Amino acid sequence: MKKPKEGGNQGLFNRIAGVYGWFYGYQLKRYRLILSEHREAFSFKEYESILDVGCGTGALCQALREEGLAVVGVDEAEQMLAVARKKNPEIEFVQSSGTKGLPFPDHSFDISIASYVAHGLSPQDRKSLYEEMSRVTRHWVILFDYNQNRSLATSFVEYLEGGDYFHFIQHGRKEMEECVTELKRCFQQVRVMDVDKRAAWYLCKTHEDTEVFAGLAQRYEEWFQHHDALFQSEVALIRQMLPPFERAVDIGCGTGIFTEALGIREGVEPSSEMAEVANERGIRVYPGKGEDLPLDTGQYDLVTMITVDCFLDDLGKTMEEIHRVLKPGGVFVMGFLDVSTPLGQVYQEKKGENEFYRWASFHSGEEIQAALADAGFYVEESGQTVHSFENVRQESKEGLGQGVFGVIRAKKEG
Protein backbone atom coordinates (compact mmCIF):
# COMPACT_ATOMS: atom_id res chain seq x y z
CA MET A 1 0.00 0.00 0.00
CA LYS A 2 1.22 3.49 -0.80
CA LYS A 3 2.38 5.51 2.16
CA PRO A 4 0.29 8.66 2.58
CA LYS A 5 2.25 11.84 2.06
CA GLU A 6 2.77 14.10 5.04
CA GLY A 7 0.76 17.27 4.51
CA GLY A 8 -1.72 15.81 2.04
CA ASN A 9 -1.94 15.98 -1.78
CA GLN A 10 -2.00 19.68 -2.66
CA GLY A 11 -0.52 19.17 -6.13
CA LEU A 12 -2.99 16.44 -7.03
CA PHE A 13 -6.00 18.50 -6.01
CA ASN A 14 -4.73 21.54 -7.92
CA ARG A 15 -4.59 19.37 -11.05
CA ILE A 16 -8.08 17.91 -10.66
CA ALA A 17 -9.87 21.05 -9.41
CA GLY A 18 -11.63 21.51 -12.75
CA VAL A 19 -12.95 17.96 -12.68
CA TYR A 20 -14.21 18.43 -9.11
CA GLY A 21 -16.02 21.52 -10.31
CA TRP A 22 -18.13 19.41 -12.68
CA PHE A 23 -19.58 17.56 -9.68
CA TYR A 24 -20.37 20.67 -7.64
CA GLY A 25 -24.12 20.45 -8.27
CA TYR A 26 -24.25 16.76 -7.31
CA GLN A 27 -22.23 17.38 -4.13
CA LEU A 28 -24.39 20.34 -3.12
CA LYS A 29 -27.58 18.30 -3.55
CA ARG A 30 -26.13 15.43 -1.50
CA TYR A 31 -24.95 17.71 1.31
CA ARG A 32 -28.35 19.43 1.48
CA LEU A 33 -30.09 16.07 1.75
CA ILE A 34 -27.80 14.81 4.53
CA LEU A 35 -28.16 18.01 6.55
CA SER A 36 -31.94 17.87 6.18
CA GLU A 37 -32.29 14.18 7.08
CA HIS A 38 -30.19 14.47 10.26
CA ARG A 39 -31.36 17.86 11.53
CA GLU A 40 -33.14 16.36 14.54
CA ALA A 41 -30.03 14.46 15.65
CA PHE A 42 -27.70 17.43 15.14
CA SER A 43 -28.97 20.85 14.16
CA PHE A 44 -26.44 23.28 12.70
CA LYS A 45 -29.11 26.00 12.98
CA GLU A 46 -28.42 26.24 16.72
CA TYR A 47 -24.98 27.75 15.97
CA GLU A 48 -23.75 30.88 14.22
CA SER A 49 -20.34 30.24 12.67
CA ILE A 50 -18.51 27.34 11.04
CA LEU A 51 -15.11 26.69 9.45
CA ASP A 52 -14.93 24.17 6.59
CA VAL A 53 -11.38 22.75 6.49
CA GLY A 54 -10.45 21.23 3.13
CA CYS A 55 -13.47 22.88 1.56
CA GLY A 56 -12.57 21.99 -2.04
CA THR A 57 -14.94 23.67 -4.49
CA GLY A 58 -17.19 24.90 -1.68
CA ALA A 59 -20.30 22.72 -2.09
CA LEU A 60 -20.53 21.96 1.64
CA CYS A 61 -19.86 25.62 2.45
CA GLN A 62 -22.90 26.61 0.41
CA ALA A 63 -25.10 23.95 2.02
CA LEU A 64 -24.05 25.15 5.48
CA ARG A 65 -24.64 28.77 4.50
CA GLU A 66 -28.20 27.79 3.60
CA GLU A 67 -28.56 26.49 7.18
CA GLY A 68 -28.03 30.08 8.36
CA LEU A 69 -24.37 29.82 9.36
CA ALA A 70 -21.59 32.32 8.73
CA VAL A 71 -19.15 30.13 6.79
CA VAL A 72 -15.43 30.38 6.12
CA GLY A 73 -13.80 27.84 3.81
CA VAL A 74 -10.14 26.80 3.95
CA ASP A 75 -8.20 24.74 1.43
CA GLU A 76 -4.53 24.28 0.62
CA ALA A 77 -5.13 23.87 -3.13
CA GLU A 78 -5.24 27.27 -4.84
CA GLN A 79 -7.09 25.94 -7.91
CA MET A 80 -9.81 24.40 -5.74
CA LEU A 81 -10.31 27.80 -4.10
CA ALA A 82 -10.51 29.49 -7.51
CA VAL A 83 -13.47 27.26 -8.39
CA ALA A 84 -15.02 27.76 -4.92
CA ARG A 85 -14.85 31.57 -5.16
CA LYS A 86 -16.44 31.53 -8.60
CA LYS A 87 -19.33 29.30 -7.52
CA ASN A 88 -19.82 30.86 -4.07
CA PRO A 89 -18.99 34.59 -4.27
CA GLU A 90 -20.76 35.37 -0.96
CA ILE A 91 -18.51 33.05 1.08
CA GLU A 92 -15.04 33.88 2.42
CA PHE A 93 -12.30 31.45 1.36
CA VAL A 94 -8.75 31.33 2.73
CA GLN A 95 -5.77 29.38 1.40
CA SER A 96 -4.27 27.44 4.29
CA SER A 97 -3.48 23.95 5.55
CA GLY A 98 -5.42 22.32 8.35
CA THR A 99 -2.32 20.43 9.49
CA LYS A 100 0.26 23.24 9.46
CA GLY A 101 -1.52 25.91 11.46
CA LEU A 102 -4.88 27.49 10.71
CA PRO A 103 -4.68 31.31 10.46
CA PHE A 104 -7.35 31.99 13.08
CA PRO A 105 -7.25 32.81 16.82
CA ASP A 106 -8.29 30.22 19.39
CA HIS A 107 -12.03 29.51 19.64
CA SER A 108 -12.93 31.58 16.56
CA PHE A 109 -15.78 29.35 15.36
CA ASP A 110 -18.73 27.56 16.96
CA ILE A 111 -18.11 24.49 14.76
CA SER A 112 -15.39 23.31 12.40
CA ILE A 113 -15.91 20.55 9.86
CA ALA A 114 -13.64 18.61 7.50
CA SER A 115 -15.35 16.63 4.76
CA TYR A 116 -13.44 13.63 3.37
CA VAL A 117 -10.12 15.09 4.50
CA ALA A 118 -8.98 12.94 7.43
CA HIS A 119 -8.83 9.61 5.58
CA GLY A 120 -6.34 11.00 3.05
CA LEU A 121 -3.79 12.07 5.68
CA SER A 122 -1.16 10.13 7.55
CA PRO A 123 -1.96 9.29 11.21
CA GLN A 124 0.44 12.01 12.38
CA ASP A 125 -1.10 14.62 10.10
CA ARG A 126 -4.56 13.59 11.26
CA LYS A 127 -3.61 14.32 14.86
CA SER A 128 -2.30 17.71 13.74
CA LEU A 129 -5.62 18.31 12.01
CA TYR A 130 -7.57 17.32 15.13
CA GLU A 131 -5.46 19.61 17.31
CA GLU A 132 -5.78 22.62 15.01
CA MET A 133 -9.51 22.21 14.50
CA SER A 134 -9.99 21.80 18.25
CA ARG A 135 -7.93 24.92 18.91
CA VAL A 136 -10.02 27.23 16.70
CA THR A 137 -13.39 25.74 17.71
CA ARG A 138 -15.66 26.53 20.65
CA HIS A 139 -18.10 23.62 20.56
CA TRP A 140 -17.98 20.87 17.92
CA VAL A 141 -15.39 19.48 15.55
CA ILE A 142 -17.05 17.29 12.91
CA LEU A 143 -15.08 14.86 10.78
CA PHE A 144 -17.36 14.04 7.86
CA ASP A 145 -15.77 10.96 6.34
CA TYR A 146 -16.04 7.28 5.46
CA ASN A 147 -17.46 4.73 7.86
CA GLN A 148 -16.48 1.07 7.87
CA ASN A 149 -18.81 0.08 5.01
CA ARG A 150 -16.35 -0.36 2.15
CA SER A 151 -17.05 -0.58 -1.57
CA LEU A 152 -14.74 -1.97 -4.25
CA ALA A 153 -14.87 1.22 -6.30
CA THR A 154 -14.08 3.48 -3.34
CA SER A 155 -11.26 1.23 -2.18
CA PHE A 156 -9.70 1.28 -5.65
CA VAL A 157 -9.93 5.06 -6.04
CA GLU A 158 -8.54 5.68 -2.55
CA TYR A 159 -5.67 3.27 -3.25
CA LEU A 160 -4.74 5.25 -6.37
CA GLU A 161 -4.96 8.53 -4.42
CA GLY A 162 -2.40 7.17 -1.96
CA GLY A 163 -4.15 8.24 1.25
CA ASP A 164 -4.68 6.36 4.49
CA TYR A 165 -8.28 5.30 3.80
CA PHE A 166 -7.87 1.64 4.78
CA HIS A 167 -6.34 2.45 8.15
CA PHE A 168 -8.76 5.31 8.83
CA ILE A 169 -11.98 3.35 8.39
CA GLN A 170 -10.73 0.78 10.91
CA HIS A 171 -9.07 3.06 13.45
CA GLY A 172 -10.39 6.62 12.89
CA ARG A 173 -12.64 6.76 15.95
CA LYS A 174 -9.94 5.20 18.14
CA GLU A 175 -7.50 7.92 17.05
CA MET A 176 -9.99 10.62 18.01
CA GLU A 177 -10.68 8.98 21.37
CA GLU A 178 -6.95 8.62 22.04
CA CYS A 179 -6.68 12.33 21.36
CA VAL A 180 -8.85 12.67 24.49
CA THR A 181 -7.18 10.16 26.76
CA GLU A 182 -3.55 10.68 25.76
CA LEU A 183 -3.07 14.21 24.44
CA LYS A 184 -5.66 15.80 26.80
CA ARG A 185 -6.10 18.75 24.45
CA CYS A 186 -8.38 17.74 21.58
CA PHE A 187 -11.78 16.25 22.35
CA GLN A 188 -13.64 15.37 25.51
CA GLN A 189 -16.17 13.16 23.71
CA VAL A 190 -16.48 11.40 20.34
CA ARG A 191 -19.70 10.05 18.86
CA VAL A 192 -20.05 8.38 15.46
CA MET A 193 -23.31 8.95 13.58
CA ASP A 194 -23.82 7.25 10.21
CA VAL A 195 -25.32 9.78 7.78
CA ASP A 196 -25.09 7.78 4.56
CA LYS A 197 -24.46 4.20 3.49
CA ARG A 198 -20.68 4.67 3.56
CA ALA A 199 -20.33 7.98 5.41
CA ALA A 200 -20.41 9.13 9.03
CA TRP A 201 -20.16 12.27 11.09
CA TYR A 202 -17.51 11.85 13.79
CA LEU A 203 -18.94 14.36 16.26
CA CYS A 204 -16.17 15.53 18.56
CA LYS A 205 -16.91 17.74 21.52
CA THR A 206 -14.11 20.17 22.34
CA HIS A 207 -12.82 20.87 25.85
CA GLU A 208 -13.84 24.49 25.35
CA ASP A 209 -17.48 23.36 25.25
CA THR A 210 -17.97 22.51 28.92
CA GLU A 211 -21.67 23.29 28.95
CA VAL A 212 -23.74 20.26 27.97
CA PHE A 213 -26.92 22.30 28.54
CA ALA A 214 -25.81 25.46 26.72
CA GLY A 215 -28.93 27.28 25.55
CA LEU A 216 -31.23 24.82 27.33
CA ALA A 217 -31.74 26.28 30.81
CA GLN A 218 -35.21 27.63 30.08
CA ARG A 219 -36.37 24.42 28.38
CA TYR A 220 -34.90 22.40 31.27
CA GLU A 221 -37.06 24.39 33.70
CA GLU A 222 -40.11 24.06 31.45
CA TRP A 223 -39.77 20.27 31.34
CA PHE A 224 -40.18 20.07 35.12
CA GLN A 225 -43.08 22.52 35.04
CA HIS A 226 -44.87 20.34 32.50
CA HIS A 227 -44.01 17.14 34.41
CA ASP A 228 -44.60 18.44 37.92
CA ALA A 229 -46.09 15.19 39.28
CA LEU A 230 -43.08 13.15 38.10
CA PHE A 231 -40.77 15.77 39.63
CA GLN A 232 -42.58 15.60 42.97
CA SER A 233 -42.38 11.78 42.89
CA GLU A 234 -38.62 11.98 42.47
CA VAL A 235 -38.17 14.66 45.15
CA ALA A 236 -40.27 12.64 47.62
CA LEU A 237 -38.05 9.58 47.17
CA ILE A 238 -34.85 11.59 47.59
CA ARG A 239 -36.18 13.22 50.76
CA GLN A 240 -36.77 9.78 52.27
CA MET A 241 -33.05 9.10 51.91
CA LEU A 242 -31.75 12.38 53.36
CA PRO A 243 -30.18 12.37 56.84
CA PRO A 244 -30.31 15.40 59.13
CA PHE A 245 -27.56 17.78 57.99
CA GLU A 246 -25.95 21.10 58.80
CA ARG A 247 -24.00 21.64 55.58
CA ALA A 248 -24.76 20.05 52.22
CA VAL A 249 -23.79 20.55 48.59
CA ASP A 250 -25.48 19.41 45.38
CA ILE A 251 -23.08 18.31 42.61
CA GLY A 252 -24.22 19.27 39.10
CA CYS A 253 -26.98 21.36 40.58
CA GLY A 254 -28.08 22.77 37.20
CA THR A 255 -30.75 25.42 37.67
CA GLY A 256 -31.10 24.43 41.31
CA ILE A 257 -34.60 23.01 40.95
CA PHE A 258 -33.77 19.86 42.96
CA THR A 259 -31.31 21.70 45.20
CA GLU A 260 -33.95 24.18 46.35
CA ALA A 261 -36.61 21.48 46.81
CA LEU A 262 -34.23 19.53 49.09
CA GLY A 263 -33.32 22.54 51.22
CA ILE A 264 -29.67 22.61 50.10
CA ARG A 265 -28.00 26.01 49.78
CA GLU A 266 -24.75 25.15 47.97
CA GLY A 267 -24.06 23.61 44.57
CA VAL A 268 -21.37 22.88 41.99
CA GLU A 269 -22.18 23.44 38.31
CA PRO A 270 -20.04 23.82 35.13
CA SER A 271 -22.72 25.66 33.10
CA SER A 272 -22.74 29.39 33.75
CA GLU A 273 -26.21 29.64 32.21
CA MET A 274 -27.62 27.01 34.57
CA ALA A 275 -25.75 28.46 37.55
CA GLU A 276 -27.27 31.89 36.95
CA VAL A 277 -30.77 30.44 37.43
CA ALA A 278 -29.64 28.58 40.56
CA ASN A 279 -28.17 31.82 41.95
CA GLU A 280 -31.57 33.48 41.52
CA ARG A 281 -32.96 30.73 43.78
CA GLY A 282 -30.53 31.81 46.49
CA ILE A 283 -28.11 28.93 45.97
CA ARG A 284 -24.40 29.59 46.20
CA VAL A 285 -22.90 27.93 43.12
CA TYR A 286 -19.24 27.06 42.72
CA PRO A 287 -18.14 26.72 39.07
CA GLY A 288 -16.59 23.31 38.50
CA LYS A 289 -16.99 19.69 37.48
CA GLY A 290 -17.47 16.53 39.50
CA GLU A 291 -14.07 15.12 38.58
CA ASP A 292 -12.30 18.09 40.20
CA LEU A 293 -14.54 19.60 42.85
CA PRO A 294 -13.63 23.17 43.90
CA LEU A 295 -14.36 22.26 47.53
CA ASP A 296 -12.25 21.73 50.64
CA THR A 297 -11.72 18.25 52.07
CA GLY A 298 -14.04 16.92 54.78
CA GLN A 299 -16.46 19.86 54.96
CA TYR A 300 -19.90 18.38 54.26
CA ASP A 301 -22.38 16.21 56.16
CA LEU A 302 -24.30 15.50 52.97
CA VAL A 303 -23.56 15.49 49.23
CA THR A 304 -26.28 14.97 46.63
CA MET A 305 -25.99 14.37 42.89
CA ILE A 306 -29.19 14.03 40.83
CA THR A 307 -29.16 12.61 37.27
CA VAL A 308 -25.63 13.85 36.68
CA ASP A 309 -23.73 10.55 36.40
CA CYS A 310 -24.70 10.14 32.73
CA PHE A 311 -22.91 13.39 31.79
CA LEU A 312 -19.65 12.79 33.64
CA ASP A 313 -16.33 12.21 31.90
CA ASP A 314 -15.17 9.96 34.74
CA LEU A 315 -17.71 8.47 37.17
CA GLY A 316 -15.09 6.82 39.37
CA LYS A 317 -13.07 10.01 39.79
CA THR A 318 -16.22 11.93 40.69
CA MET A 319 -17.10 9.36 43.37
CA GLU A 320 -13.61 9.74 44.82
CA GLU A 321 -13.98 13.52 44.89
CA ILE A 322 -17.33 13.29 46.67
CA HIS A 323 -15.80 10.90 49.19
CA ARG A 324 -13.02 13.44 49.76
CA VAL A 325 -15.27 16.42 50.52
CA LEU A 326 -17.52 14.50 52.93
CA LYS A 327 -16.83 14.41 56.64
CA PRO A 328 -16.14 10.97 58.17
CA GLY A 329 -19.56 9.35 58.50
CA GLY A 330 -21.02 11.74 55.89
CA VAL A 331 -23.75 10.62 53.50
CA PHE A 332 -23.93 10.69 49.72
CA VAL A 333 -27.41 10.52 48.14
CA MET A 334 -27.47 9.95 44.40
CA GLY A 335 -30.39 9.96 41.98
CA PHE A 336 -29.91 8.43 38.52
CA LEU A 337 -31.75 7.09 35.49
CA ASP A 338 -31.36 3.31 35.68
CA VAL A 339 -30.60 2.03 32.18
CA SER A 340 -31.36 -1.57 33.22
CA THR A 341 -35.08 -0.80 33.69
CA PRO A 342 -37.74 -0.91 30.94
CA LEU A 343 -38.03 2.88 30.78
CA GLY A 344 -34.25 3.15 31.03
CA GLN A 345 -34.02 1.18 27.80
CA VAL A 346 -36.40 3.66 26.18
CA TYR A 347 -34.13 6.53 27.25
CA GLN A 348 -31.14 4.66 25.82
CA GLU A 349 -32.81 3.91 22.49
CA LYS A 350 -34.24 7.42 22.03
CA LYS A 351 -31.47 9.56 23.50
CA GLY A 352 -30.26 10.72 20.08
CA GLU A 353 -33.61 12.48 19.66
CA ASN A 354 -33.53 14.13 23.11
CA GLU A 355 -31.89 17.55 23.43
CA PHE A 356 -31.01 16.91 27.08
CA TYR A 357 -29.71 13.34 26.89
CA ARG A 358 -28.21 13.25 23.38
CA TRP A 359 -24.71 12.77 24.79
CA ALA A 360 -25.62 10.85 27.93
CA SER A 361 -23.96 7.59 29.03
CA PHE A 362 -26.54 5.98 31.29
CA HIS A 363 -25.64 3.51 34.06
CA SER A 364 -27.36 0.61 35.75
CA GLY A 365 -27.85 0.34 39.50
CA GLU A 366 -25.25 -2.41 39.56
CA GLU A 367 -22.69 -0.18 37.87
CA ILE A 368 -23.38 2.70 40.27
CA GLN A 369 -23.04 0.48 43.34
CA ALA A 370 -19.76 -0.95 42.06
CA ALA A 371 -18.36 2.56 41.54
CA LEU A 372 -19.46 3.58 45.05
CA ALA A 373 -17.73 0.56 46.57
CA ASP A 374 -14.54 1.29 44.63
CA ALA A 375 -14.56 4.85 46.02
CA GLY A 376 -14.87 3.63 49.61
CA PHE A 377 -18.61 4.03 50.21
CA TYR A 378 -20.95 1.64 51.99
CA VAL A 379 -24.44 1.45 50.44
CA GLU A 380 -27.08 1.80 53.16
CA GLU A 381 -30.33 1.99 51.23
CA SER A 382 -31.81 2.21 47.73
CA GLY A 383 -35.20 3.03 46.26
CA GLN A 384 -36.96 3.55 42.94
CA THR A 385 -39.88 5.37 41.34
CA VAL A 386 -41.28 6.46 37.94
CA HIS A 387 -42.65 3.32 36.38
CA SER A 388 -44.39 5.10 33.50
CA PHE A 389 -44.02 8.41 31.65
CA GLU A 390 -47.54 9.49 32.67
CA ASN A 391 -47.43 12.76 34.60
CA VAL A 392 -49.02 11.50 37.81
CA ARG A 393 -47.64 10.97 41.30
CA GLN A 394 -45.99 7.56 41.32
CA GLU A 395 -45.25 5.20 44.16
CA SER A 396 -41.75 4.51 45.40
CA LYS A 397 -40.41 1.08 46.23
CA GLU A 398 -37.33 -0.29 47.94
CA GLY A 399 -34.49 -1.60 45.83
CA LEU A 400 -33.65 -1.00 42.16
CA GLY A 401 -34.40 -2.49 38.76
CA GLN A 402 -37.99 -1.49 37.97
CA GLY A 403 -38.53 2.28 38.30
CA VAL A 404 -36.33 4.30 35.96
CA PHE A 405 -35.49 6.87 38.67
CA GLY A 406 -33.26 5.20 41.20
CA VAL A 407 -31.86 6.66 44.41
CA ILE A 408 -28.98 5.28 46.46
CA ARG A 409 -27.89 6.38 49.91
CA ALA A 410 -24.25 5.61 50.67
CA LYS A 411 -22.07 6.39 53.68
CA LYS A 412 -18.44 7.35 54.05
CA GLU A 413 -17.12 5.18 56.84
CA GLY A 414 -15.11 6.68 59.60
C-alpha positions in Angstrom: 0.0 0.0 0.0 1.2 3.5 -0.8 2.4 5.5 2.2 0.3 8.7 2.6 2.2 11.8 2.1 2.8 14.1 5.0 0.8 17.3 4.5 -1.7 15.8 2.0 -1.9 16.0 -1.8 -2.0 19.7 -2.7 -0.5 19.2 -6.1 -3.0 16.4 -7.0 -6.0 18.5 -6.0 -4.7 21.5 -7.9 -4.6 19.4 -11.1 -8.1 17.9 -10.7 -9.9 21.0 -9.4 -11.6 21.5 -12.7 -12.9 18.0 -12.7 -14.2 18.4 -9.1 -16.0 21.5 -10.3 -18.1 19.4 -12.7 -19.6 17.6 -9.7 -20.4 20.7 -7.6 -24.1 20.5 -8.3 -24.3 16.8 -7.3 -22.2 17.4 -4.1 -24.4 20.3 -3.1 -27.6 18.3 -3.5 -26.1 15.4 -1.5 -24.9 17.7 1.3 -28.3 19.4 1.5 -30.1 16.1 1.8 -27.8 14.8 4.5 -28.2 18.0 6.6 -31.9 17.9 6.2 -32.3 14.2 7.1 -30.2 14.5 10.3 -31.4 17.9 11.5 -33.1 16.4 14.5 -30.0 14.5 15.6 -27.7 17.4 15.1 -29.0 20.9 14.2 -26.4 23.3 12.7 -29.1 26.0 13.0 -28.4 26.2 16.7 -25.0 27.7 16.0 -23.7 30.9 14.2 -20.3 30.2 12.7 -18.5 27.3 11.0 -15.1 26.7 9.5 -14.9 24.2 6.6 -11.4 22.7 6.5 -10.4 21.2 3.1 -13.5 22.9 1.6 -12.6 22.0 -2.0 -14.9 23.7 -4.5 -17.2 24.9 -1.7 -20.3 22.7 -2.1 -20.5 22.0 1.6 -19.9 25.6 2.4 -22.9 26.6 0.4 -25.1 23.9 2.0 -24.0 25.1 5.5 -24.6 28.8 4.5 -28.2 27.8 3.6 -28.6 26.5 7.2 -28.0 30.1 8.4 -24.4 29.8 9.4 -21.6 32.3 8.7 -19.1 30.1 6.8 -15.4 30.4 6.1 -13.8 27.8 3.8 -10.1 26.8 3.9 -8.2 24.7 1.4 -4.5 24.3 0.6 -5.1 23.9 -3.1 -5.2 27.3 -4.8 -7.1 25.9 -7.9 -9.8 24.4 -5.7 -10.3 27.8 -4.1 -10.5 29.5 -7.5 -13.5 27.3 -8.4 -15.0 27.8 -4.9 -14.8 31.6 -5.2 -16.4 31.5 -8.6 -19.3 29.3 -7.5 -19.8 30.9 -4.1 -19.0 34.6 -4.3 -20.8 35.4 -1.0 -18.5 33.0 1.1 -15.0 33.9 2.4 -12.3 31.4 1.4 -8.7 31.3 2.7 -5.8 29.4 1.4 -4.3 27.4 4.3 -3.5 24.0 5.5 -5.4 22.3 8.4 -2.3 20.4 9.5 0.3 23.2 9.5 -1.5 25.9 11.5 -4.9 27.5 10.7 -4.7 31.3 10.5 -7.3 32.0 13.1 -7.2 32.8 16.8 -8.3 30.2 19.4 -12.0 29.5 19.6 -12.9 31.6 16.6 -15.8 29.4 15.4 -18.7 27.6 17.0 -18.1 24.5 14.8 -15.4 23.3 12.4 -15.9 20.6 9.9 -13.6 18.6 7.5 -15.4 16.6 4.8 -13.4 13.6 3.4 -10.1 15.1 4.5 -9.0 12.9 7.4 -8.8 9.6 5.6 -6.3 11.0 3.0 -3.8 12.1 5.7 -1.2 10.1 7.5 -2.0 9.3 11.2 0.4 12.0 12.4 -1.1 14.6 10.1 -4.6 13.6 11.3 -3.6 14.3 14.9 -2.3 17.7 13.7 -5.6 18.3 12.0 -7.6 17.3 15.1 -5.5 19.6 17.3 -5.8 22.6 15.0 -9.5 22.2 14.5 -10.0 21.8 18.2 -7.9 24.9 18.9 -10.0 27.2 16.7 -13.4 25.7 17.7 -15.7 26.5 20.7 -18.1 23.6 20.6 -18.0 20.9 17.9 -15.4 19.5 15.5 -17.1 17.3 12.9 -15.1 14.9 10.8 -17.4 14.0 7.9 -15.8 11.0 6.3 -16.0 7.3 5.5 -17.5 4.7 7.9 -16.5 1.1 7.9 -18.8 0.1 5.0 -16.3 -0.4 2.1 -17.0 -0.6 -1.6 -14.7 -2.0 -4.3 -14.9 1.2 -6.3 -14.1 3.5 -3.3 -11.3 1.2 -2.2 -9.7 1.3 -5.7 -9.9 5.1 -6.0 -8.5 5.7 -2.6 -5.7 3.3 -3.2 -4.7 5.2 -6.4 -5.0 8.5 -4.4 -2.4 7.2 -2.0 -4.1 8.2 1.3 -4.7 6.4 4.5 -8.3 5.3 3.8 -7.9 1.6 4.8 -6.3 2.5 8.2 -8.8 5.3 8.8 -12.0 3.3 8.4 -10.7 0.8 10.9 -9.1 3.1 13.5 -10.4 6.6 12.9 -12.6 6.8 15.9 -9.9 5.2 18.1 -7.5 7.9 17.0 -10.0 10.6 18.0 -10.7 9.0 21.4 -7.0 8.6 22.0 -6.7 12.3 21.4 -8.9 12.7 24.5 -7.2 10.2 26.8 -3.6 10.7 25.8 -3.1 14.2 24.4 -5.7 15.8 26.8 -6.1 18.7 24.4 -8.4 17.7 21.6 -11.8 16.3 22.3 -13.6 15.4 25.5 -16.2 13.2 23.7 -16.5 11.4 20.3 -19.7 10.0 18.9 -20.0 8.4 15.5 -23.3 8.9 13.6 -23.8 7.3 10.2 -25.3 9.8 7.8 -25.1 7.8 4.6 -24.5 4.2 3.5 -20.7 4.7 3.6 -20.3 8.0 5.4 -20.4 9.1 9.0 -20.2 12.3 11.1 -17.5 11.9 13.8 -18.9 14.4 16.3 -16.2 15.5 18.6 -16.9 17.7 21.5 -14.1 20.2 22.3 -12.8 20.9 25.8 -13.8 24.5 25.3 -17.5 23.4 25.3 -18.0 22.5 28.9 -21.7 23.3 29.0 -23.7 20.3 28.0 -26.9 22.3 28.5 -25.8 25.5 26.7 -28.9 27.3 25.6 -31.2 24.8 27.3 -31.7 26.3 30.8 -35.2 27.6 30.1 -36.4 24.4 28.4 -34.9 22.4 31.3 -37.1 24.4 33.7 -40.1 24.1 31.5 -39.8 20.3 31.3 -40.2 20.1 35.1 -43.1 22.5 35.0 -44.9 20.3 32.5 -44.0 17.1 34.4 -44.6 18.4 37.9 -46.1 15.2 39.3 -43.1 13.2 38.1 -40.8 15.8 39.6 -42.6 15.6 43.0 -42.4 11.8 42.9 -38.6 12.0 42.5 -38.2 14.7 45.1 -40.3 12.6 47.6 -38.1 9.6 47.2 -34.9 11.6 47.6 -36.2 13.2 50.8 -36.8 9.8 52.3 -33.0 9.1 51.9 -31.7 12.4 53.4 -30.2 12.4 56.8 -30.3 15.4 59.1 -27.6 17.8 58.0 -25.9 21.1 58.8 -24.0 21.6 55.6 -24.8 20.0 52.2 -23.8 20.5 48.6 -25.5 19.4 45.4 -23.1 18.3 42.6 -24.2 19.3 39.1 -27.0 21.4 40.6 -28.1 22.8 37.2 -30.8 25.4 37.7 -31.1 24.4 41.3 -34.6 23.0 41.0 -33.8 19.9 43.0 -31.3 21.7 45.2 -34.0 24.2 46.4 -36.6 21.5 46.8 -34.2 19.5 49.1 -33.3 22.5 51.2 -29.7 22.6 50.1 -28.0 26.0 49.8 -24.8 25.2 48.0 -24.1 23.6 44.6 -21.4 22.9 42.0 -22.2 23.4 38.3 -20.0 23.8 35.1 -22.7 25.7 33.1 -22.7 29.4 33.8 -26.2 29.6 32.2 -27.6 27.0 34.6 -25.8 28.5 37.6 -27.3 31.9 37.0 -30.8 30.4 37.4 -29.6 28.6 40.6 -28.2 31.8 41.9 -31.6 33.5 41.5 -33.0 30.7 43.8 -30.5 31.8 46.5 -28.1 28.9 46.0 -24.4 29.6 46.2 -22.9 27.9 43.1 -19.2 27.1 42.7 -18.1 26.7 39.1 -16.6 23.3 38.5 -17.0 19.7 37.5 -17.5 16.5 39.5 -14.1 15.1 38.6 -12.3 18.1 40.2 -14.5 19.6 42.9 -13.6 23.2 43.9 -14.4 22.3 47.5 -12.2 21.7 50.6 -11.7 18.3 52.1 -14.0 16.9 54.8 -16.5 19.9 55.0 -19.9 18.4 54.3 -22.4 16.2 56.2 -24.3 15.5 53.0 -23.6 15.5 49.2 -26.3 15.0 46.6 -26.0 14.4 42.9 -29.2 14.0 40.8 -29.2 12.6 37.3 -25.6 13.9 36.7 -23.7 10.6 36.4 -24.7 10.1 32.7 -22.9 13.4 31.8 -19.6 12.8 33.6 -16.3 12.2 31.9 -15.2 10.0 34.7 -17.7 8.5 37.2 -15.1 6.8 39.4 -13.1 10.0 39.8 -16.2 11.9 40.7 -17.1 9.4 43.4 -13.6 9.7 44.8 -14.0 13.5 44.9 -17.3 13.3 46.7 -15.8 10.9 49.2 -13.0 13.4 49.8 -15.3 16.4 50.5 -17.5 14.5 52.9 -16.8 14.4 56.6 -16.1 11.0 58.2 -19.6 9.4 58.5 -21.0 11.7 55.9 -23.7 10.6 53.5 -23.9 10.7 49.7 -27.4 10.5 48.1 -27.5 9.9 44.4 -30.4 10.0 42.0 -29.9 8.4 38.5 -31.7 7.1 35.5 -31.4 3.3 35.7 -30.6 2.0 32.2 -31.4 -1.6 33.2 -35.1 -0.8 33.7 -37.7 -0.9 30.9 -38.0 2.9 30.8 -34.2 3.1 31.0 -34.0 1.2 27.8 -36.4 3.7 26.2 -34.1 6.5 27.2 -31.1 4.7 25.8 -32.8 3.9 22.5 -34.2 7.4 22.0 -31.5 9.6 23.5 -30.3 10.7 20.1 -33.6 12.5 19.7 -33.5 14.1 23.1 -31.9 17.6 23.4 -31.0 16.9 27.1 -29.7 13.3 26.9 -28.2 13.2 23.4 -24.7 12.8 24.8 -25.6 10.8 27.9 -24.0 7.6 29.0 -26.5 6.0 31.3 -25.6 3.5 34.1 -27.4 0.6 35.7 -27.9 0.3 39.5 -25.3 -2.4 39.6 -22.7 -0.2 37.9 -23.4 2.7 40.3 -23.0 0.5 43.3 -19.8 -0.9 42.1 -18.4 2.6 41.5 -19.5 3.6 45.0 -17.7 0.6 46.6 -14.5 1.3 44.6 -14.6 4.9 46.0 -14.9 3.6 49.6 -18.6 4.0 50.2 -20.9 1.6 52.0 -24.4 1.4 50.4 -27.1 1.8 53.2 -30.3 2.0 51.2 -31.8 2.2 47.7 -35.2 3.0 46.3 -37.0 3.5 42.9 -39.9 5.4 41.3 -41.3 6.5 37.9 -42.6 3.3 36.4 -44.4 5.1 33.5 -44.0 8.4 31.6 -47.5 9.5 32.7 -47.4 12.8 34.6 -49.0 11.5 37.8 -47.6 11.0 41.3 -46.0 7.6 41.3 -45.2 5.2 44.2 -41.8 4.5 45.4 -40.4 1.1 46.2 -37.3 -0.3 47.9 -34.5 -1.6 45.8 -33.6 -1.0 42.2 -34.4 -2.5 38.8 -38.0 -1.5 38.0 -38.5 2.3 38.3 -36.3 4.3 36.0 -35.5 6.9 38.7 -33.3 5.2 41.2 -31.9 6.7 44.4 -29.0 5.3 46.5 -27.9 6.4 49.9 -24.3 5.6 50.7 -22.1 6.4 53.7 -18.4 7.3 54.1 -17.1 5.2 56.8 -15.1 6.7 59.6 
